[in-house]
Amino acid sequence: MSVCAIIPAGGQGTRMGGTVPKQFQALRGKPILHYTLKTLQESDLIDSLVLVVPQNELENACANWLENPSIVKQVVVGGEKRQDSVFNGYQALPADTDIVLVHDGVRPFLSKEMIRVTLEAAEKWGAAITAIPVSDTIKQVDGSGKVERTVEREGLWRVQTPQAFRYDLLGQAFRKAQADSFYGTDEAALIEYLGQEVRVVDGSEWNLKITRQEDLVLGESIVAKLFPEA
């Protein structure tokens, strides 16, 4: 089975502030993206990886990340939205790919076990996502900030990445979404729009998406725990 990964790292990180895109900002002296790619490489489950970056970072990304680590086989430019970026990565995959794994470049604390179970579920069911059950009370709020109602949280999950899909199924989903001008917030939404099922596997609270300055503070602590050699 050929497994290829797409790592969307094409955002500009405007919520983080500063001039350096968030995926290239440092945690304990190394870029956030370093830890993401390191875990994927060391899982021994990924045959090749396509890294998707902003246009203005393409030259630097090719110099710094292509074949470093060795599973990074291609670096391509992202699109206007996340869905466009992942599709650009999809188009660069080898035609003999069986399973596609998509993971946010700014989620550096995925585990090898998480990668394994997501891939196994995708192989069996066609599409699988990592997620965690909602534990907080959820309120629906109107535009003025007034609470409208409390939402029943049973059955609600917070979706993460990695997400994994059979190659041909994800291609069908992209084509239908493009034909209908449909944009989803993640790749699983495209599979749902296609009318196919998506299975959930357990994610982790540690699988943090670093988008704000306070996330960097948390990330420093997690790096010290998971990557003591950093």
Secondary structure, DSSP 8 states (H G I E B T S, - for coil): --EEEEEE-----TTT-SSS-GGGSEETTEEHHHHHHHHHHHTT--SEEEEEE-GGGHHHHHHHHTTSSTTEEEEEE--SSHHHHHHHHHHTS-TT--EEEE--TT-TT--HHHHHHHHHHHHHHSEEEEEEE--S-EEEE-TTS-EEEEE--TT-EEEEEEEEEEHHHHHHHHHHHHHTT---SSHHHHHHHHT---EEEE--TT-----SHHHHHHHHHHHHHH-TT-
